[in-house]
Amino acid sequence: MMQPQHSTYISKYGFALAAGLGVVAVLALWGITTVATTPAAARVTENEQQIAQYYTTSAQALYAAEAGVEEARARLRMYAGLYRIVDNTPDDPRWGISIGTKEVQEPGHERHTYERVDSLQKDLTYTVTIRHATHPTSPAVLRWGDARGEGVHTRNTTCGENIYVITAHGVQGEARHTVEIEATPEPAPTVPAALYVAGPLHMQGGRTHITGTDSCGDQHQAGVRTTLPPSPTGSKPGITPPTSQPRITGVLPIAYQSTHIHVQAMIDTLQERATVVYAPPPAEAASARPGEHWGHPKLGATPEAPSTCAERHIVHYDTHGTKGRIPQGTSGCGLLLVEGDVEIGGDFTWYGAVLVTGSLHLTGGGTKQVTGGIVAEGAVTIDGGGETSLVYCSEAIAQQTRYMPLRILSWRDDLPTTR
């Protein structure tokens, strides 16, 4: 018996329907998945955009605060001209200035209103306050200076330059950022005499003149200051021959057993501001090379009169363990920082301070004139072959750091906030 043929067709059509429904189901599942996931992806993108925007505005607020700090530092400098912020009451713990458009109250209980000055720019939004740093347990104003006369600057309440607390609040959109620093003008190096020497001192010749009387102020010093004791016989140590002694004057001609000065500490502080790093020529070429000129002091009417100079340089010379030499005919204005032993021969003129960590040898005849002072941590030898005049001048020393940018002593960067 033959079987009916329609059953085969029914089976094929059923399979096609099942396959079609499967495809539809897959497409439906894909559509549902796409619809379900699209809002989440959009939310992720939106969050990333918000994070990026928050980071950008926070960074801009930080940059604004840093700009406020730099404006305050710049306007506290002596070189700021008409825009300089002048501290007329350096001993007043309540003194303060605000830069910006908002009135700012002094922190603490007195709520004293700071004097306000306008910012020099209008592109960034920040408010800055400047006040005196004070002792944590008293209202005494803090200073940065060499309180012990050792050449090392520390926080103290007796001497040196004021320490300023500069707080800047930067704003960008909804973000705020606060930066607070402590900064101070750079104190002058410690130069307590026309010639300070920690090691042996050897001088000779009647044409050597050393005066500690301040030729440009009222901070009179000893002519020579040494850490050594006087000789048992009462004679000046190292001065030979006795019949042709140098002329030394000052509040004391020679002050013995003086405080030891850490010359290396002073050089470490100042060398980062060097305008010249001196590298001498090879020894075979040094004799034929003319002297260096790092400024041109204007000499006084006599070798014993102070010179003058409006230039300012900081010359750093590291001898790297060898005996350094500065060629004859060299002149300069500013600070000469020598690490190691050094010999200066022939004519030499300097206005400012000469700091030497090792020994100093003035030799070779010629005329040597230093207005300001010399500090040497090793031995000093002054030959009598020429004319040497060391003239103490407080202004020649002080002006070398007076126009420098304020030194930052501490920096505190608060976390950003939003309004």
Contacts in CASP RR format, 6 or more apart in sequence:
PFRMAT RR
TARGET T0000
AUTHOR 0000-0000-0000
METHOD contacts of the structure
MODEL  1
MMQPQHSTYISKYGFALAAGLGVVAVLALWGITTVATTPAAARVTENEQQ
IAQYYTTSAQALYAAEAGVEEARARLRMYAGLYRIVDNTPDDPRWGISIG
TKEVQEPGHERHTYERVDSLQKDLTYTVTIRHATHPTSPAVLRWGDARGE
GVHTRNTTCGENIYVITAHGVQGEARHTVEIEATPEPAPTVPAALYVAGP
LHMQGGRTHITGTDSCGDQHQAGVRTTLPPSPTGSKPGITPPTSQPRITG
VLPIAYQSTHIHVQAMIDTLQERATVVYAPPPAEAASARPGEHWGHPKLG
ATPEAPSTCAERHIVHYDTHGTKGRIPQGTSGCGLLLVEGDVEIGGDFTW
YGAVLVTGSLHLTGGGTKQVTGGIVAEGAVTIDGGGETSLVYCSEAIAQQ
TRYMPLRILSWRDDLPTTR
54 175 0 8 1.000
54 418 0 8 1.000
57 172 0 8 1.000
57 173 0 8 1.000
57 174 0 8 1.000
57 175 0 8 1.000
58 172 0 8 1.000
58 175 0 8 1.000
58 177 0 8 1.000
58 416 0 8 1.000
60 172 0 8 1.000
60 175 0 8 1.000
61 170 0 8 1.000
61 171 0 8 1.000
61 172 0 8 1.000
61 173 0 8 1.000
61 175 0 8 1.000
61 176 0 8 1.000
61 177 0 8 1.000
61 416 0 8 1.000
62 170 0 8 1.000
62 177 0 8 1.000
62 179 0 8 1.000
62 413 0 8 1.000
62 416 0 8 1.000
63 124 0 8 1.000
64 124 0 8 1.000
64 125 0 8 1.000
64 126 0 8 1.000
64 168 0 8 1.000
64 170 0 8 1.000
64 171 0 8 1.000
64 172 0 8 1.000
64 177 0 8 1.000
65 126 0 8 1.000
65 168 0 8 1.000
65 169 0 8 1.000
65 170 0 8 1.000
65 177 0 8 1.000
65 178 0 8 1.000
65 179 0 8 1.000
66 168 0 8 1.000
66 179 0 8 1.000
67 121 0 8 1.000
67 124 0 8 1.000
67 126 0 8 1.000
67 168 0 8 1.000
68 99 0 8 1.000
68 119 0 8 1.000
68 124 0 8 1.000
68 126 0 8 1.000
68 128 0 8 1.000
68 168 0 8 1.000
68 170 0 8 1.000
69 128 0 8 1.000
69 166 0 8 1.000
69 168 0 8 1.000
69 179 0 8 1.000
69 181 0 8 1.000
71 99 0 8 1.000
71 119 0 8 1.000
71 120 0 8 1.000
71 121 0 8 1.000
71 128 0 8 1.000
72 85 0 8 1.000
72 99 0 8 1.000
72 128 0 8 1.000
72 130 0 8 1.000
72 164 0 8 1.000
72 166 0 8 1.000
72 168 0 8 1.000
73 166 0 8 1.000
73 183 0 8 1.000
73 405 0 8 1.000
73 406 0 8 1.000
73 408 0 8 1.000
74 80 0 8 1.000
74 405 0 8 1.000
75 83 0 8 1.000
75 84 0 8 1.000
75 85 0 8 1.000
75 99 0 8 1.000
75 120 0 8 1.000
76 84 0 8 1.000
76 85 0 8 1.000
76 87 0 8 1.000
76 130 0 8 1.000
76 164 0 8 1.000
76 183 0 8 1.000
76 185 0 8 1.000
76 406 0 8 1.000
77 84 0 8 1.000
77 185 0 8 1.000
77 403 0 8 1.000
77 404 0 8 1.000
77 405 0 8 1.000
77 406 0 8 1.000
78 84 0 8 1.000
78 185 0 8 1.000
78 402 0 8 1.000
78 403 0 8 1.000
79 403 0 8 1.000
83 120 0 8 1.000
85 97 0 8 1.000
85 117 0 8 1.000
85 130 0 8 1.000
87 95 0 8 1.000
87 162 0 8 1.000
89 95 0 8 1.000
90 132 0 8 1.000
90 141 0 8 1.000
90 162 0 8 1.000
91 141 0 8 1.000
92 132 0 8 1.000
92 141 0 8 1.000
93 132 0 8 1.000
93 134 0 8 1.000
93 139 0 8 1.000
93 140 0 8 1.000
93 141 0 8 1.000
94 106 0 8 1.000
94 110 0 8 1.000
94 112 0 8 1.000
95 131 0 8 1.000
95 132 0 8 1.000
96 106 0 8 1.000
96 114 0 8 1.000
96 115 0 8 1.000
96 129 0 8 1.000
96 130 0 8 1.000
96 131 0 8 1.000
96 132 0 8 1.000
97 114 0 8 1.000
97 115 0 8 1.000
97 116 0 8 1.000
97 117 0 8 1.000
97 129 0 8 1.000
97 130 0 8 1.000
97 131 0 8 1.000
98 104 0 8 1.000
98 114 0 8 1.000
98 115 0 8 1.000
98 116 0 8 1.000
98 117 0 8 1.000
98 127 0 8 1.000
98 128 0 8 1.000
98 129 0 8 1.000
98 130 0 8 1.000
99 116 0 8 1.000
99 117 0 8 1.000
99 118 0 8 1.000
99 119 0 8 1.000
99 127 0 8 1.000
99 128 0 8 1.000
99 129 0 8 1.000
99 130 0 8 1.000
100 116 0 8 1.000
100 117 0 8 1.000
100 118 0 8 1.000
100 119 0 8 1.000
100 126 0 8 1.000
100 127 0 8 1.000
100 128 0 8 1.000
101 118 0 8 1.000
101 119 0 8 1.000
101 127 0 8 1.000
102 127 0 8 1.000
103 113 0 8 1.000
103 114 0 8 1.000
103 116 0 8 1.000
104 113 0 8 1.000
104 114 0 8 1.000
104 116 0 8 1.000
104 127 0 8 1.000
104 129 0 8 1.000
105 111 0 8 1.000
105 112 0 8 1.000
105 113 0 8 1.000
105 114 0 8 1.000
106 112 0 8 1.000
106 113 0 8 1.000
106 114 0 8 1.000
106 131 0 8 1.000
114 129 0 8 1.000
114 131 0 8 1.000
119 126 0 8 1.000
119 128 0 8 1.000
124 170 0 8 1.000
125 170 0 8 1.000
125 171 0 8 1.000
125 172 0 8 1.000
126 168 0 8 1.000
126 169 0 8 1.000
126 170 0 8 1.000
126 171 0 8 1.000
127 168 0 8 1.000
127 169 0 8 1.000
127 170 0 8 1.000
128 166 0 8 1.000
128 167 0 8 1.000
128 168 0 8 1.000
128 169 0 8 1.000
129 165 0 8 1.000
129 166 0 8 1.000
129 167 0 8 1.000
130 164 0 8 1.000
130 165 0 8 1.000
130 166 0 8 1.000
131 164 0 8 1.000
131 165 0 8 1.000
132 141 0 8 1.000
132 142 0 8 1.000
132 162 0 8 1.000
132 163 0 8 1.000
132 164 0 8 1.000
132 165 0 8 1.000
133 141 0 8 1.000
133 142 0 8 1.000
133 162 0 8 1.000
133 163 0 8 1.000
133 164 0 8 1.000
133 165 0 8 1.000
133 182 0 8 1.000
134 140 0 8 1.000
134 141 0 8 1.000
134 142 0 8 1.000
135 141 0 8 1.000
135 142 0 8 1.000
135 157 0 8 1.000
140 157 0 8 1.000
141 157 0 8 1.000
141 162 0 8 1.000
142 155 0 8 1.000
142 156 0 8 1.000
142 157 0 8 1.000
142 162 0 8 1.000
142 163 0 8 1.000
143 155 0 8 1.000
143 156 0 8 1.000
143 157 0 8 1.000
143 158 0 8 1.000
143 159 0 8 1.000
143 160 0 8 1.000
143 161 0 8 1.000
143 162 0 8 1.000
143 163 0 8 1.000
143 184 0 8 1.000
144 153 0 8 1.000
144 154 0 8 1.000
144 155 0 8 1.000
144 156 0 8 1.000
144 160 0 8 1.000
144 161 0 8 1.000
144 162 0 8 1.000
144 163 0 8 1.000
144 184 0 8 1.000
144 187 0 8 1.000
144 407 0 8 1.000
144 409 0 8 1.000
145 153 0 8 1.000
145 154 0 8 1.000
145 156 0 8 1.000
145 159 0 8 1.000
145 160 0 8 1.000
145 161 0 8 1.000
145 187 0 8 1.000
146 152 0 8 1.000
146 153 0 8 1.000
146 154 0 8 1.000
146 159 0 8 1.000
146 160 0 8 1.000
146 187 0 8 1.000
146 190 0 8 1.000
147 154 0 8 1.000
147 156 0 8 1.000
147 158 0 8 1.000
147 159 0 8 1.000
147 160 0 8 1.000
148 259 0 8 1.000
149 190 0 8 1.000
149 192 0 8 1.000
149 259 0 8 1.000
149 261 0 8 1.000
150 190 0 8 1.000
150 259 0 8 1.000
150 260 0 8 1.000
150 261 0 8 1.000
150 262 0 8 1.000
150 265 0 8 1.000
151 189 0 8 1.000
151 190 0 8 1.000
151 261 0 8 1.000
151 262 0 8 1.000
151 263 0 8 1.000
151 265 0 8 1.000
151 266 0 8 1.000
152 262 0 8 1.000
152 265 0 8 1.000
153 160 0 8 1.000
153 187 0 8 1.000
153 269 0 8 1.000
155 163 0 8 1.000
160 187 0 8 1.000
161 184 0 8 1.000
161 185 0 8 1.000
161 186 0 8 1.000
161 187 0 8 1.000
162 184 0 8 1.000
162 185 0 8 1.000
163 182 0 8 1.000
163 183 0 8 1.000
163 184 0 8 1.000
163 409 0 8 1.000
164 182 0 8 1.000
164 183 0 8 1.000
164 184 0 8 1.000
164 406 0 8 1.000
165 180 0 8 1.000
165 181 0 8 1.000
165 182 0 8 1.000
166 180 0 8 1.000
166 181 0 8 1.000
166 182 0 8 1.000
166 183 0 8 1.000
167 178 0 8 1.000
167 179 0 8 1.000
167 180 0 8 1.000
168 178 0 8 1.000
168 179 0 8 1.000
168 180 0 8 1.000
169 176 0 8 1.000
169 177 0 8 1.000
169 178 0 8 1.000
170 176 0 8 1.000
170 177 0 8 1.000
170 178 0 8 1.000
174 418 0 8 1.000
174 419 0 8 1.000
175 416 0 8 1.000
175 417 0 8 1.000
175 418 0 8 1.000
176 416 0 8 1.000
176 417 0 8 1.000
176 418 0 8 1.000
176 419 0 8 1.000
177 413 0 8 1.000
177 414 0 8 1.000
177 416 0 8 1.000
177 417 0 8 1.000
178 413 0 8 1.000
178 414 0 8 1.000
179 411 0 8 1.000
179 412 0 8 1.000
179 413 0 8 1.000
179 414 0 8 1.000
180 411 0 8 1.000
180 412 0 8 1.000
180 414 0 8 1.000
181 408 0 8 1.000
181 409 0 8 1.000
181 410 0 8 1.000
181 411 0 8 1.000
181 412 0 8 1.000
182 408 0 8 1.000
182 409 0 8 1.000
182 410 0 8 1.000
183 406 0 8 1.000
183 407 0 8 1.000
183 408 0 8 1.000
183 409 0 8 1.000
184 406 0 8 1.000
184 407 0 8 1.000
184 409 0 8 1.000
185 401 0 8 1.000
185 402 0 8 1.000
185 404 0 8 1.000
185 406 0 8 1.000
185 407 0 8 1.000
186 273 0 8 1.000
186 401 0 8 1.000
186 404 0 8 1.000
186 405 0 8 1.000
186 406 0 8 1.000
186 407 0 8 1.000
187 401 0 8 1.000
188 353 0 8 1.000
188 397 0 8 1.000
188 398 0 8 1.000
188 400 0 8 1.000
188 401 0 8 1.000
188 402 0 8 1.000
189 266 0 8 1.000
189 270 0 8 1.000
189 335 0 8 1.000
189 353 0 8 1.000
189 355 0 8 1.000
189 375 0 8 1.000
189 397 0 8 1.000
189 400 0 8 1.000
189 401 0 8 1.000
190 261 0 8 1.000
190 266 0 8 1.000
190 375 0 8 1.000
191 353 0 8 1.000
191 372 0 8 1.000
191 373 0 8 1.000
191 374 0 8 1.000
191 375 0 8 1.000
191 392 0 8 1.000
191 397 0 8 1.000
192 221 0 8 1.000
192 222 0 8 1.000
192 225 0 8 1.000
192 258 0 8 1.000
192 259 0 8 1.000
192 261 0 8 1.000
192 375 0 8 1.000
193 212 0 8 1.000
193 221 0 8 1.000
193 222 0 8 1.000
193 223 0 8 1.000
193 224 0 8 1.000
193 225 0 8 1.000
193 255 0 8 1.000
193 373 0 8 1.000
193 392 0 8 1.000
194 210 0 8 1.000
194 211 0 8 1.000
194 212 0 8 1.000
194 221 0 8 1.000
194 222 0 8 1.000
194 223 0 8 1.000
194 224 0 8 1.000
194 370 0 8 1.000
194 372 0 8 1.000
194 373 0 8 1.000
194 374 0 8 1.000
194 390 0 8 1.000
194 391 0 8 1.000
194 392 0 8 1.000
195 210 0 8 1.000
195 223 0 8 1.000
195 224 0 8 1.000
195 225 0 8 1.000
195 373 0 8 1.000
195 374 0 8 1.000
195 376 0 8 1.000
195 380 0 8 1.000
195 390 0 8 1.000
196 224 0 8 1.000
196 225 0 8 1.000
196 226 0 8 1.000
196 258 0 8 1.000
196 261 0 8 1.000
196 373 0 8 1.000
196 374 0 8 1.000
196 375 0 8 1.000
196 376 0 8 1.000
197 224 0 8 1.000
197 225 0 8 1.000
197 226 0 8 1.000
197 227 0 8 1.000
197 376 0 8 1.000
197 378 0 8 1.000
197 379 0 8 1.000
197 380 0 8 1.000
198 226 0 8 1.000
198 227 0 8 1.000
198 260 0 8 1.000
198 261 0 8 1.000
198 263 0 8 1.000
198 376 0 8 1.000
198 377 0 8 1.000
198 378 0 8 1.000
199 226 0 8 1.000
199 227 0 8 1.000
199 228 0 8 1.000
199 376 0 8 1.000
199 377 0 8 1.000
199 378 0 8 1.000
199 379 0 8 1.000
199 380 0 8 1.000
200 228 0 8 1.000
200 237 0 8 1.000
200 238 0 8 1.000
200 378 0 8 1.000
200 379 0 8 1.000
200 380 0 8 1.000
201 224 0 8 1.000
201 226 0 8 1.000
201 228 0 8 1.000
201 237 0 8 1.000
201 238 0 8 1.000
201 239 0 8 1.000
201 379 0 8 1.000
201 380 0 8 1.000
202 238 0 8 1.000
202 239 0 8 1.000
202 240 0 8 1.000
202 379 0 8 1.000
202 380 0 8 1.000
202 381 0 8 1.000
202 382 0 8 1.000
203 238 0 8 1.000
203 239 0 8 1.000
203 240 0 8 1.000
203 246 0 8 1.000
203 380 0 8 1.000
203 381 0 8 1.000
203 382 0 8 1.000
203 384 0 8 1.000
204 239 0 8 1.000
204 240 0 8 1.000
204 241 0 8 1.000
204 244 0 8 1.000
204 246 0 8 1.000
204 382 0 8 1.000
204 383 0 8 1.000
204 384 0 8 1.000
205 244 0 8 1.000
205 245 0 8 1.000
205 246 0 8 1.000
205 384 0 8 1.000
205 385 0 8 1.000
206 244 0 8 1.000
206 245 0 8 1.000
206 246 0 8 1.000
206 247 0 8 1.000
206 384 0 8 1.000
207 384 0 8 1.000
207 385 0 8 1.000
207 386 0 8 1.000
207 387 0 8 1.000
207 388 0 8 1.000
208 246 0 8 1.000
208 247 0 8 1.000
208 382 0 8 1.000
208 384 0 8 1.000
208 387 0 8 1.000
208 388 0 8 1.000
208 389 0 8 1.000
209 246 0 8 1.000
209 247 0 8 1.000
209 303 0 8 1.000
209 304 0 8 1.000
209 387 0 8 1.000
209 388 0 8 1.000
209 389 0 8 1.000
209 390 0 8 1.000
210 223 0 8 1.000
210 224 0 8 1.000
210 246 0 8 1.000
210 247 0 8 1.000
210 248 0 8 1.000
210 249 0 8 1.000
210 389 0 8 1.000
210 390 0 8 1.000
211 223 0 8 1.000
211 248 0 8 1.000
211 249 0 8 1.000
211 250 0 8 1.000
211 304 0 8 1.000
211 390 0 8 1.000
211 391 0 8 1.000
211 392 0 8 1.000
212 220 0 8 1.000
212 221 0 8 1.000
212 222 0 8 1.000
212 223 0 8 1.000
212 249 0 8 1.000
212 250 0 8 1.000
212 251 0 8 1.000
212 391 0 8 1.000
212 392 0 8 1.000
213 220 0 8 1.000
213 221 0 8 1.000
213 249 0 8 1.000
213 250 0 8 1.000
213 251 0 8 1.000
213 392 0 8 1.000
214 220 0 8 1.000
214 221 0 8 1.000
214 392 0 8 1.000
214 393 0 8 1.000
214 394 0 8 1.000
215 305 0 8 1.000
215 306 0 8 1.000
215 371 0 8 1.000
215 391 0 8 1.000
215 392 0 8 1.000
215 393 0 8 1.000
216 306 0 8 1.000
216 393 0 8 1.000
216 394 0 8 1.000
216 395 0 8 1.000
216 396 0 8 1.000
217 393 0 8 1.000
217 394 0 8 1.000
217 395 0 8 1.000
218 394 0 8 1.000
219 394 0 8 1.000
220 250 0 8 1.000
220 251 0 8 1.000
220 392 0 8 1.000
221 250 0 8 1.000
221 251 0 8 1.000
221 392 0 8 1.000
222 250 0 8 1.000
222 251 0 8 1.000
222 252 0 8 1.000
222 253 0 8 1.000
222 254 0 8 1.000
222 255 0 8 1.000
223 248 0 8 1.000
223 249 0 8 1.000
223 250 0 8 1.000
223 252 0 8 1.000
223 253 0 8 1.000
223 254 0 8 1.000
223 255 0 8 1.000
223 390 0 8 1.000
223 392 0 8 1.000
224 248 0 8 1.000
224 253 0 8 1.000
224 254 0 8 1.000
224 255 0 8 1.000
225 254 0 8 1.000
225 255 0 8 1.000
225 258 0 8 1.000
226 237 0 8 1.000
226 254 0 8 1.000
226 255 0 8 1.000
226 256 0 8 1.000
226 257 0 8 1.000
226 258 0 8 1.000
227 257 0 8 1.000
227 258 0 8 1.000
227 259 0 8 1.000
227 260 0 8 1.000
228 237 0 8 1.000
228 256 0 8 1.000
228 257 0 8 1.000
229 256 0 8 1.000
229 257 0 8 1.000
230 237 0 8 1.000
230 254 0 8 1.000
230 256 0 8 1.000
231 237 0 8 1.000
235 242 0 8 1.000
236 245 0 8 1.000
236 248 0 8 1.000
236 253 0 8 1.000
236 254 0 8 1.000
239 245 0 8 1.000
239 246 0 8 1.000
246 382 0 8 1.000
248 254 0 8 1.000
250 392 0 8 1.000
261 375 0 8 1.000
261 377 0 8 1.000
262 377 0 8 1.000
263 355 0 8 1.000
263 356 0 8 1.000
263 357 0 8 1.000
263 358 0 8 1.000
263 375 0 8 1.000
263 376 0 8 1.000
263 377 0 8 1.000
264 339 0 8 1.000
264 357 0 8 1.000
264 377 0 8 1.000
266 355 0 8 1.000
266 375 0 8 1.000
267 316 0 8 1.000
267 337 0 8 1.000
267 339 0 8 1.000
267 355 0 8 1.000
267 357 0 8 1.000
270 314 0 8 1.000
270 335 0 8 1.000
270 337 0 8 1.000
270 355 0 8 1.000
270 401 0 8 1.000
271 314 0 8 1.000
271 316 0 8 1.000
271 337 0 8 1.000
273 314 0 8 1.000
273 404 0 8 1.000
274 314 0 8 1.000
274 315 0 8 1.000
274 316 0 8 1.000
274 337 0 8 1.000
275 313 0 8 1.000
275 314 0 8 1.000
275 315 0 8 1.000
276 294 0 8 1.000
276 313 0 8 1.000
276 314 0 8 1.000
276 315 0 8 1.000
276 316 0 8 1.000
277 316 0 8 1.000
277 317 0 8 1.000
278 292 0 8 1.000
278 315 0 8 1.000
278 316 0 8 1.000
278 317 0 8 1.000
280 286 0 8 1.000
280 317 0 8 1.000
280 324 0 8 1.000
280 325 0 8 1.000
280 326 0 8 1.000
280 327 0 8 1.000
281 289 0 8 1.000
286 325 0 8 1.000
286 327 0 8 1.000
289 327 0 8 1.000
290 327 0 8 1.000
290 329 0 8 1.000
291 326 0 8 1.000
291 327 0 8 1.000
291 328 0 8 1.000
291 329 0 8 1.000
291 330 0 8 1.000
291 331 0 8 1.000
292 326 0 8 1.000
292 327 0 8 1.000
292 330 0 8 1.000
292 331 0 8 1.000
292 332 0 8 1.000
293 330 0 8 1.000
293 331 0 8 1.000
293 332 0 8 1.000
294 313 0 8 1.000
294 315 0 8 1.000
294 330 0 8 1.000
294 331 0 8 1.000
294 332 0 8 1.000
294 333 0 8 1.000
294 334 0 8 1.000
295 309 0 8 1.000
295 311 0 8 1.000
295 313 0 8 1.000
295 331 0 8 1.000
295 332 0 8 1.000
295 333 0 8 1.000
296 309 0 8 1.000
296 311 0 8 1.000
296 331 0 8 1.000
296 332 0 8 1.000
296 333 0 8 1.000
297 307 0 8 1.000
297 308 0 8 1.000
297 309 0 8 1.000
297 331 0 8 1.000
297 332 0 8 1.000
297 333 0 8 1.000
297 349 0 8 1.000
297 350 0 8 1.000
297 351 0 8 1.000
297 369 0 8 1.000
297 371 0 8 1.000
298 307 0 8 1.000
298 308 0 8 1.000
298 309 0 8 1.000
299 305 0 8 1.000
299 307 0 8 1.000
299 349 0 8 1.000
299 369 0 8 1.000
300 306 0 8 1.000
300 307 0 8 1.000
300 308 0 8 1.000
303 367 0 8 1.000
303 369 0 8 1.000
303 387 0 8 1.000
303 389 0 8 1.000
304 389 0 8 1.000
304 391 0 8 1.000
305 391 0 8 1.000
306 371 0 8 1.000
306 372 0 8 1.000
306 391 0 8 1.000
306 393 0 8 1.000
306 396 0 8 1.000
307 349 0 8 1.000
307 351 0 8 1.000
307 369 0 8 1.000
307 371 0 8 1.000
307 391 0 8 1.000
308 351 0 8 1.000
308 371 0 8 1.000
309 332 0 8 1.000
309 333 0 8 1.000
309 334 0 8 1.000
309 351 0 8 1.000
309 352 0 8 1.000
309 396 0 8 1.000
310 333 0 8 1.000
311 332 0 8 1.000
311 333 0 8 1.000
311 334 0 8 1.000
312 333 0 8 1.000
312 334 0 8 1.000
312 399 0 8 1.000
312 400 0 8 1.000
312 403 0 8 1.000
313 332 0 8 1.000
313 333 0 8 1.000
313 334 0 8 1.000
313 335 0 8 1.000
314 334 0 8 1.000
314 335 0 8 1.000
314 337 0 8 1.000
314 400 0 8 1.000
315 332 0 8 1.000
315 334 0 8 1.000
315 335 0 8 1.000
315 336 0 8 1.000
315 337 0 8 1.000
316 337 0 8 1.000
316 339 0 8 1.000
317 324 0 8 1.000
317 326 0 8 1.000
317 336 0 8 1.000
317 337 0 8 1.000
317 338 0 8 1.000
317 339 0 8 1.000
317 342 0 8 1.000
318 339 0 8 1.000
318 340 0 8 1.000
319 338 0 8 1.000
319 339 0 8 1.000
319 340 0 8 1.000
319 341 0 8 1.000
319 342 0 8 1.000
321 340 0 8 1.000
321 341 0 8 1.000
322 341 0 8 1.000
323 341 0 8 1.000
323 342 0 8 1.000
323 343 0 8 1.000
324 338 0 8 1.000
324 340 0 8 1.000
324 341 0 8 1.000
324 342 0 8 1.000
324 343 0 8 1.000
325 342 0 8 1.000
325 343 0 8 1.000
325 344 0 8 1.000
325 345 0 8 1.000
326 342 0 8 1.000
326 343 0 8 1.000
326 344 0 8 1.000
326 345 0 8 1.000
326 348 0 8 1.000
327 345 0 8 1.000
328 345 0 8 1.000
328 346 0 8 1.000
328 347 0 8 1.000
328 348 0 8 1.000
328 364 0 8 1.000
328 366 0 8 1.000
329 346 0 8 1.000
329 347 0 8 1.000
329 348 0 8 1.000
329 349 0 8 1.000
330 344 0 8 1.000
330 347 0 8 1.000
330 348 0 8 1.000
330 349 0 8 1.000
331 348 0 8 1.000
331 349 0 8 1.000
331 350 0 8 1.000
332 349 0 8 1.000
332 350 0 8 1.000
332 351 0 8 1.000
333 350 0 8 1.000
333 351 0 8 1.000
333 352 0 8 1.000
334 350 0 8 1.000
334 351 0 8 1.000
334 352 0 8 1.000
334 353 0 8 1.000
334 400 0 8 1.000
335 352 0 8 1.000
335 353 0 8 1.000
335 354 0 8 1.000
335 355 0 8 1.000
335 400 0 8 1.000
336 350 0 8 1.000
336 352 0 8 1.000
336 353 0 8 1.000
336 354 0 8 1.000
336 355 0 8 1.000
337 355 0 8 1.000
338 354 0 8 1.000
338 355 0 8 1.000
338 356 0 8 1.000
338 357 0 8 1.000
338 358 0 8 1.000
338 360 0 8 1.000
339 357 0 8 1.000
340 356 0 8 1.000
340 357 0 8 1.000
340 358 0 8 1.000
340 359 0 8 1.000
341 356 0 8 1.000
341 358 0 8 1.000
341 359 0 8 1.000
341 360 0 8 1.000
341 361 0 8 1.000
342 356 0 8 1.000
342 358 0 8 1.000
342 359 0 8 1.000
342 360 0 8 1.000
342 361 0 8 1.000
343 361 0 8 1.000
343 363 0 8 1.000
344 360 0 8 1.000
344 361 0 8 1.000
344 362 0 8 1.000
344 363 0 8 1.000
344 368 0 8 1.000
345 362 0 8 1.000
345 363 0 8 1.000
345 364 0 8 1.000
345 365 0 8 1.000
345 366 0 8 1.000
345 368 0 8 1.000
346 363 0 8 1.000
346 364 0 8 1.000
346 365 0 8 1.000
346 366 0 8 1.000
346 367 0 8 1.000
346 368 0 8 1.000
347 366 0 8 1.000
347 367 0 8 1.000
347 368 0 8 1.000
348 362 0 8 1.000
348 367 0 8 1.000
348 368 0 8 1.000
348 369 0 8 1.000
348 370 0 8 1.000
349 367 0 8 1.000
349 368 0 8 1.000
349 369 0 8 1.000
349 370 0 8 1.000
350 369 0 8 1.000
350 370 0 8 1.000
350 371 0 8 1.000
350 372 0 8 1.000
351 371 0 8 1.000
351 372 0 8 1.000
351 396 0 8 1.000
352 370 0 8 1.000
352 371 0 8 1.000
352 372 0 8 1.000
352 373 0 8 1.000
352 393 0 8 1.000
352 396 0 8 1.000
352 397 0 8 1.000
352 400 0 8 1.000
353 372 0 8 1.000
353 373 0 8 1.000
353 374 0 8 1.000
353 375 0 8 1.000
353 396 0 8 1.000
353 397 0 8 1.000
353 400 0 8 1.000
354 360 0 8 1.000
354 370 0 8 1.000
354 373 0 8 1.000
354 374 0 8 1.000
354 375 0 8 1.000
355 375 0 8 1.000
356 374 0 8 1.000
356 375 0 8 1.000
356 376 0 8 1.000
356 377 0 8 1.000
356 378 0 8 1.000
357 377 0 8 1.000
357 378 0 8 1.000
358 376 0 8 1.000
358 377 0 8 1.000
358 378 0 8 1.000
358 379 0 8 1.000
359 376 0 8 1.000
359 378 0 8 1.000
359 379 0 8 1.000
359 380 0 8 1.000
359 381 0 8 1.000
360 374 0 8 1.000
360 376 0 8 1.000
360 378 0 8 1.000
360 379 0 8 1.000
360 380 0 8 1.000
360 381 0 8 1.000
361 380 0 8 1.000
361 381 0 8 1.000
361 383 0 8 1.000
362 368 0 8 1.000
362 380 0 8 1.000
362 381 0 8 1.000
362 382 0 8 1.000
362 383 0 8 1.000
362 388 0 8 1.000
363 381 0 8 1.000
363 383 0 8 1.000
364 383 0 8 1.000
364 385 0 8 1.000
364 386 0 8 1.000
365 383 0 8 1.000
365 384 0 8 1.000
365 385 0 8 1.000
365 386 0 8 1.000
366 385 0 8 1.000
366 386 0 8 1.000
366 387 0 8 1.000
367 386 0 8 1.000
367 387 0 8 1.000
367 388 0 8 1.000
368 386 0 8 1.000
368 387 0 8 1.000
368 388 0 8 1.000
368 389 0 8 1.000
369 388 0 8 1.000
369 389 0 8 1.000
369 391 0 8 1.000
370 389 0 8 1.000
370 390 0 8 1.000
370 391 0 8 1.000
371 391 0 8 1.000
371 393 0 8 1.000
371 396 0 8 1.000
372 391 0 8 1.000
372 392 0 8 1.000
372 393 0 8 1.000
372 394 0 8 1.000
372 396 0 8 1.000
372 397 0 8 1.000
373 390 0 8 1.000
373 392 0 8 1.000
373 393 0 8 1.000
373 396 0 8 1.000
373 397 0 8 1.000
374 380 0 8 1.000
374 390 0 8 1.000
382 388 0 8 1.000
END
